């Protein structure tokens, strides 16, 4: 495990069910994938004018660490800025709506990293769109222009949303990886 400003090669994102907000625990994991300690706690207000998720040091939301926010109100083609606690941009992502018609696709940018992420399984992507099988596992692979994996996010087959996140690219900041992993869940239906 490392601090929130460096690289974390693997972590877990678990959604916490709540009526008014979406909450997420981001935990460090051991080599077997079992959680070993809280790295961040995220909260997304529902029904906000602009999509925004803030990441904190703990569930008490005492100290903000980083977050992401939509650039525009209700613009499906708009992107999301990832910022540090002081509001300084550290990354950016955008859903590619044309490519996402059949398989959800995102573009991710950060210092020294550019990648495109897409649902791994075309059949699962189509089934999710045209059936009520929302429990199906969803896997995203983000690759750079050379085809190297930068980020992999895999939703486990479980009750509640739980994701295993692997970050093989040592240049991808934990904050950017965590923001993208949470966004995949928080924005999946959009």
C-alpha positions as CSV (number, residue, x, y, z in Angstrom):
1,X,0.0,0.0,0.0
2,X,1.1,3.6,-0.7
3,X,-0.3,7.0,0.0
4,X,-3.1,8.5,-2.1
5,X,-0.6,10.5,-4.3
6,X,1.3,7.5,-5.6
7,X,0.8,4.3,-7.4
8,X,-1.3,1.5,-5.8
9,X,-1.0,-1.7,-8.0
10,X,-4.3,-3.3,-6.7
11,X,-7.3,-2.3,-4.6
12,X,-10.9,-3.0,-4.1
13,X,-14.0,-0.7,-4.6
14,X,-17.1,-1.7,-2.7
15,X,-20.4,0.2,-3.0
16,X,-22.3,0.9,0.3
17,X,-26.0,1.0,-0.2
18,X,-27.7,4.1,1.0
19,X,-31.0,5.9,0.1
20,X,-29.7,9.4,-0.5
21,X,-26.1,9.0,-1.7
22,X,-23.9,6.4,-3.4
23,X,-21.0,5.6,-1.1
24,X,-17.9,3.6,-1.9
25,X,-15.1,2.1,0.2
26,X,-11.7,1.9,-1.5
27,X,-9.6,-0.6,0.2
28,X,-6.0,-1.9,-0.2
29,X,-5.8,-5.6,-0.8
30,X,-3.4,-8.4,-0.1
31,X,-2.1,-10.7,-2.9
32,X,-5.2,-12.9,-2.6
33,X,-7.5,-9.8,-3.2
34,X,-8.8,-9.6,0.4
35,X,-9.2,-6.1,1.8
36,X,-6.5,-5.0,4.2
37,X,-7.3,-1.3,5.0
38,X,-9.2,1.8,3.9
39,X,-7.4,4.0,1.3
40,X,-10.4,6.3,0.7
41,X,-14.1,6.7,1.1
42,X,-16.2,8.2,-1.7
43,X,-19.6,9.8,-1.8
44,X,-21.8,10.7,-4.7
45,X,-24.8,12.9,-4.1
46,X,-27.8,11.7,-6.1
47,X,-29.9,14.1,-8.2
48,X,-27.1,16.7,-8.3
49,X,-27.1,19.2,-11.1
50,X,-23.6,18.2,-12.0
51,X,-22.3,14.7,-11.4
52,X,-19.7,14.9,-8.6
53,X,-18.0,12.4,-6.4
54,X,-15.7,13.4,-3.5
55,X,-13.1,11.0,-2.0
56,X,-12.3,11.4,1.7
57,X,-9.8,9.9,4.2
58,X,-12.5,8.1,6.1
59,X,-16.2,7.3,6.3
60,X,-16.7,10.4,8.6
61,X,-15.8,12.5,5.6
62,X,-13.4,14.7,7.7
63,X,-10.7,15.3,5.1
64,X,-11.2,15.5,1.3
65,X,-8.5,13.8,-0.7
66,X,-9.6,14.2,-4.4
67,X,-12.7,14.0,-6.5
68,X,-14.2,14.2,-10.0
69,X,-16.9,16.5,-11.4
70,X,-18.7,16.8,-14.7
71,X,-17.6,19.8,-16.8
72,X,-21.2,20.6,-17.8
73,X,-24.7,20.1,-16.5
74,X,-26.5,17.1,-18.1
75,X,-24.3,17.0,-21.2
76,X,-23.8,13.4,-22.2
77,X,-20.8,14.4,-24.4
78,X,-19.1,16.3,-21.6
79,X,-16.1,15.0,-19.7
80,X,-15.1,14.8,-16.0
81,X,-12.2,16.5,-14.4
82,X,-10.4,14.6,-11.6
83,X,-8.9,17.1,-9.1
84,X,-6.8,16.9,-6.0
85,X,-8.0,18.2,-2.6
86,X,-7.2,21.8,-3.6
87,X,-9.0,21.6,-6.9
88,X,-5.9,21.2,-9.1
89,X,-6.6,19.0,-12.1
90,X,-4.8,15.6,-12.0
91,X,-6.7,13.8,-14.7
92,X,-9.7,13.6,-17.0
93,X,-12.1,11.0,-18.4
94,X,-14.9,11.0,-20.9
95,X,-17.4,8.4,-22.0
96,X,-17.4,7.8,-25.8
97,X,-21.1,7.6,-26.5
98,X,-20.8,6.5,-30.1
99,X,-18.6,3.5,-29.2
100,X,-20.7,2.9,-26.0
101,X,-23.9,2.0,-27.9
102,X,-22.8,-1.6,-28.0
103,X,-20.0,-1.7,-25.5
104,X,-19.3,1.0,-22.9
105,X,-16.1,2.9,-23.7
106,X,-14.2,5.6,-21.8
107,X,-11.1,7.7,-22.5
108,X,-8.8,8.4,-19.6
109,X,-6.0,10.9,-19.4
110,X,-3.5,11.7,-16.6
111,X,0.1,12.9,-16.4
112,X,2.0,10.7,-18.8
113,X,-0.9,8.3,-19.3
114,X,-3.6,8.1,-22.0
115,X,-5.8,5.1,-22.3
116,X,-9.1,3.8,-23.7
117,X,-11.2,1.5,-21.6
118,X,-13.9,-0.8,-22.9
119,X,-16.0,-3.6,-21.6
120,X,-14.1,-6.8,-22.2
121,X,-17.0,-9.0,-23.2
122,X,-19.2,-7.9,-26.1
123,X,-22.0,-10.5,-25.3
124,X,-22.3,-9.4,-21.6
125,X,-22.3,-5.7,-22.8
126,X,-25.2,-6.4,-25.1
127,X,-27.1,-8.5,-22.5
128,X,-26.8,-5.7,-20.0
129,X,-28.3,-3.3,-22.4
130,X,-31.3,-5.3,-23.5
131,X,-32.2,-7.4,-20.4
132,X,-32.5,-6.9,-16.7
133,X,-29.4,-8.8,-15.9
134,X,-27.6,-6.0,-14.0
135,X,-25.9,-8.6,-11.7
136,X,-23.7,-9.8,-14.5
137,X,-19.9,-9.3,-14.0
138,X,-18.6,-6.3,-15.9
139,X,-14.9,-6.2,-16.8
140,X,-13.2,-3.1,-18.2
141,X,-9.7,-3.0,-19.7
142,X,-8.0,0.3,-20.3
143,X,-5.1,0.1,-22.7
144,X,-2.7,2.7,-24.1
145,X,-1.9,3.3,-27.7
146,X,0.7,0.4,-27.7
147,X,-2.0,-2.0,-26.4
148,X,-0.5,-2.3,-22.9
149,X,-3.0,-2.6,-20.1
150,X,-3.0,0.6,-17.9
151,X,-6.0,-0.3,-15.7
152,X,-8.3,-3.3,-15.3
153,X,-11.6,-3.1,-13.4
154,X,-13.6,-6.2,-12.7
155,X,-17.0,-6.3,-11.0
156,X,-17.4,-9.5,-9.1
157,X,-20.4,-11.8,-9.4
158,X,-21.9,-10.8,-6.0
159,X,-24.8,-9.1,-4.3
160,X,-23.9,-5.5,-4.2
161,X,-21.3,-3.9,-6.4
162,X,-17.7,-4.9,-5.6
163,X,-14.8,-4.4,-8.0
164,X,-11.2,-5.7,-8.1
165,X,-9.0,-3.1,-9.6
166,X,-5.5,-3.8,-11.0
167,X,-3.2,-1.0,-12.1
168,X,-0.2,-2.5,-13.9
169,X,1.0,0.9,-15.2
170,X,3.2,2.4,-12.4
171,X,2.7,5.9,-13.8
172,X,-1.1,5.9,-13.1
173,X,-1.8,7.9,-10.0
174,X,-4.0,6.0,-7.4
175,X,-6.4,9.0,-7.3
176,X,-7.0,8.8,-11.0
177,X,-7.4,5.0,-11.0
178,X,-9.8,5.1,-8.0
179,X,-11.8,7.9,-9.6
180,X,-12.2,6.0,-12.9
181,X,-13.1,2.7,-11.0
182,X,-15.9,4.5,-9.0
183,X,-17.1,6.4,-12.1
184,X,-17.6,3.1,-13.9
185,X,-20.1,2.1,-11.3
186,X,-21.6,5.6,-10.6
187,X,-22.1,6.5,-14.3
188,X,-22.7,3.0,-15.8
189,X,-26.4,3.7,-16.5
190,X,-25.8,6.9,-18.3
